[in-house]
Amino acid sequence: MLSDDELVEQILLGNENAAEELIKRYYTSILRYCRWHCSNLEKAEDLTQETFLKLFKNLSRYKGKKKFKAYLYTIANHLCIDESRKVEFYPLEDEENIVHEYNDIVRLEDRAEISYFLNFLTSEQREAVILRFGEQLSFGEIAKVMGCNMRTAQSRVRNALKIMRKEQENER
C-alpha cells in the first residue's frame, strides 16, 4: 500500500487511480469532520467534496513530507469556518448515536449530550476536542490544522476536558 505522499506524487504524474485511492482513504473521515460543523448532512457532503476539489486543484503546492493528513484537514477546517460565517449557528442534530470515550470524562452516550457539553467550550477548545476525539488526530496534527503550536493544542484539549467534566458534575 502506498503512503499518502507516494499517492500525491502519483496524482501529480496524472495517475487517476491514485486520486481515487486518496479519496477512498479519507472521504469518510473528512465527511465526519464536516458533519461536526454542519447540522445539515447534505451541506457536510458538499463541504467534503469541496475539500477534495480544493486539494486536487492546489496539490502542486503541497510540499510536506508525511504531513498530508494535517494538510487535508486544514483545507476542510478553512472551508467549514467559511461556511459557518455564512449561516446562523444551530446545534448538531441527533441523527445518529456517536459514542466517544474521553479518558477523563464518563462515557457520553449520544451526539446530543456531546453537543451539549461542547457548547460550554470556546470555539478553539471545541475544535481541538473534535479533532482529537472525533477524528483521532495527534496533537501535532491538531496544531497544524489550527495554526498553533503543539503545547497550545494540548492545553486546549486539557482545559476543554476540565470544563466538560465540571459541567457534567454540575448536571448530576
Buried (B, 14 or more C-beta within 10 A) or exposed (E): EEEBBEBBEBBEEEEEEBBEBBBEBBBEBBBBBBBBBBBBBEBBBBBBBBBBEBBEEEBEEBEEEEBBBBBBBBBBBEBBEEBEEEEEEEEBBEEEEBEBEBEEBEEBEEBBBBBBBBEBBEEBBBBBBBBBBBBEBBBBBBBBBBEBEBEBBBBBBEBBBEBBBEBBEEEE
